[in-house]
C-alpha cells in the first residue's frame, strides 16, 4: 500500500507490495500520488510475472559480467566478448529468457561461423570453430547461472544445442630459419636487453619456444618469479575449476 508524507523537498511517496518497498520524493503531492499508484501496479505485475518473462538476455549478461566474469583469470577477454554479443546480436539480447530458445542460439552460431552484417551495416568476418567454442563456454555458463543460482528461468536453451566440431590440433613446428627471420624483423639481438615492444615480443617468443610456457605465464615473470642465477622460473598453478565451469566443458 502507498503512503504519502511531507518532506523537506516536497512530498515523499512510499509503496509496499508483498515484501517489496520503494520510495521517491516529488515536488507536489499530486505527483507523489500519481507515481505511487503506478508503482504499486508495476510491483504487483512483477510479483505475478515469472522471472523468465521479466528479465532479458541482455540483463542476464550484464549481471553475469558484473558478478561472475571478474572472478575469472580471463575476465577482460570475456567481458569484451559479452559486449560484442550484445552489440552485434541485439535481436537476441532483447529477448526475454522465456522467449530465447535453441534455434536462436543456432542462428547466432551459424552467423559467427559464416560471417554476418550487423543492423548498422557493419560487416563482421567469419571466425574459427575454436573462437565460437570459447564463446559457447561462457554463454552456456551464463544461462546455467541464471537458472540454478538466480532462479530466473526453469530451462536452459542450450539443451539440444549442437556445438561446432573441435578443430584439429596444430602439428606444424617453427623452423629454426623462421626463428631468425622473425627475430630479425622485430629488430631483436640475442644477449641485449629489449628496448622496444617489438624486441620484447621477440624475447617472449624465444622463451616460449624454449620452455613451452604460455604467453600469460611469460608476461608474469619478474623479480619474484625468476631466478637468473639458477636459471629457474616459477609458474603459478592454474586455479581449479568450480562446478559451474566444469559443467561447461
Order of alpha helices (4+ residues) and beta strands (2+ residues): beta-beta-beta-alpha-alpha-alpha-alpha-alpha-alpha-beta-beta-alpha-alpha-alpha-alpha-beta-beta-alpha
